[in-house]
Amino acid sequence: MRIIYGAPALPADLPQPIKLAANLSQYIFYVLMIGMPLIGWAMLSAASYPVVLFGSVHLPSILPLSPSLHTLLWHAHYLLAFAFFAFILMHVSAILFHKLIRNDGVFETMATTVTDDRPE
């Protein structure tokens, strides 16, 4: 959606630190959304576990067998999962801030609206 439609414009009166946080959080989300599965794949590869996508479709191993590397990647995956969850909570908090405190229309650009446009 971002590639096709781009990001909605932020309100002009938004303070610069909040604009910076909004832009950085989007990049952090993309890094986590791409990095977490890759780290998980690498972690499973380092332990020689098969990575099954669909039924009989297996991903190839991307790392050699290494118990110490598996442990390191497991810890990284574990900690990044908590970071991902924390960013989701911060994102929800920012949504509520924009809706309940600032009421600046940012919430409406993110929320889907249901309309009753059926012909009668």
N, C-alpha and C positions, 0 to 999 in steps of 0.2 A: 504494500500500500504506500509506503514511504517513497519508494522508487517511482511509482506511477503518479501519485498525487503530491508528493512533497510534504513538508511539515507545515502545519498551520502557523500563521504569524502570531507571535506573542504580542500581548497588549503593549502599546507604546509607552504607557506610564509605569511599566513593570521595572522595579529597581534592577540595576546592573548585576548585583550578586545573584539575584533570583534567575535572571536570564542566563547567567553563566552556569548556575546549578542545573537549570532545565536542559541546556545543551550538553553539558558533561554527562548528565544522567542518561541521556539517550545513547551516547557512545558507550557508556559503561554497560547498559543493558545489552547492546549488540555484542560487545566483547564477551559478556557472560553467556548469552544465548548461543554464541558460536563456540566459545572456549570450553564450556562445561561438557557438551557431548564429545568434543575432541579429547579432552582430558580423560573422560570416562572410557573412551575407545582405547586410548593409550594405556590406561590403567589395566583394563582387561587384557590387552595384548601382552603387557609385561608379565601377566600371570598365566598366560596361555589359555585363557578362557575364550570360548567362541563368542563372537558378537553376531547375534542373529537379528536380522531386520524383519523379514517376513518368512515364516515357515522354513524354507530351505535356502533362503538368501543369506549368506554369511559375508561379513566384512573381512577383508584380509587383516592379518596381524601387522601392526605398524611399528612395533618395537620387539626386540628380542626378549626372551624369557629372562627376567631379573626380579627376584623377590624384593631387593632393596628399592628398585625403581618403582615397583608396584606399590610398596608402602608409602613412598614419597608422593606418588600420584594420588593414592587413596586419601591421604591427608589433605592434599591440595583440593581435591574434588569435594571433600567433606567441608572444608572451610569456605570454599567458594559457594557451596550450596547455602550456607548461612548468610554469606554476603548477598547472594541473589535474593534470598527471602527478605533481608533487611532493606534492600533497594525496592522491592515490591511494596513493603510497608511504608517506606518513605514516599513512594510514588502515590500510593493511596492517600497518605496524609497531605501531600501537595494538592491532589485533586480536591479533597475536602476543604483545604485552605482556600483554594481558588473559588470554590462554590459558596462556602459558608461565611468566609471573612471578606475576601475581596469582591466576590460576585462580578468578575470581570469577563465572563464569557469563555474562559479557558475550559471549564468543565463541559460546556456544551459542545466544544469542538471535539472532545474525546468521547462523550456519551452518545450512544445511539438513541434516537427518539422514535417512538412509535406513534404513528399518526393514523387516524381513521379516515382515509381518503377514498373509501369505497363508494362507488356510485349507488344512489338509492333508487 
